[in-house]
Amino acid sequence: MDDRKTIIINEIKYWRKHRLLPETYCNFLLSLYTEGEQNQDNDEPRKSIFTSLVFIHLMVAIVVIVLTFLVTHFTVFSEPMQMTFLFVLLAVFMGIIYWFRLVQSLYVHIYIVTATLISFILMVELADFILPGERWFLGLVIVFTCVSWVVIGLKWAYQYLTIAGFSGLILLLIFLFM
């Protein structure tokens, strides 16, 4: 009976390792056959947070956001050069988003949020460059940006984009009528 259980346990570990069954099912079966005595993570080495892909993608996004902020606020680049930098960066992120959507990776959300922030900064800089000091034009550009977030959020079923769009519109209304 023990040899049979060992074979079954090893088979379940194989299924979990190669993702032949969902991990929750494998964990349930392992706890059932080991009678709760075996830790499910014993056979898999723990990954450091600094080597995980999620951490790497988050760090790339944070560095890009900080770099974007620094380029637009603390450099002596001309405004057209800043906007060109932001536009190229946004185009690169759109390409990354397209690729991650094709391979159906969850990392796409990190890059969507980053591209959303970059697009907002780009639109505000563009509005200030086209008609400097005109609050109505800046408000119109912000409304356009937020509405596009809502539309994209509804089309792709990304609730955080929809919420961000509506929140931006509400904040704009609050600032306009204060």
Secondary structure by P-SEA (a helix, b strand, c coil): caaaaaaaaaaaaaaaaaccccaaaaaaaaaaaaccccccccccccccccccaaaaaaaaaaaaaaaaaaaaccccccaaaaaaaaaaaaaaaaaaaaaaaaacccaaaaaaaaaaaaaaaaaaaaaaaaccccaaaaaaaaaaaaaaaaaaaaaaccaaaaaaaaaaaaaaaaaaac
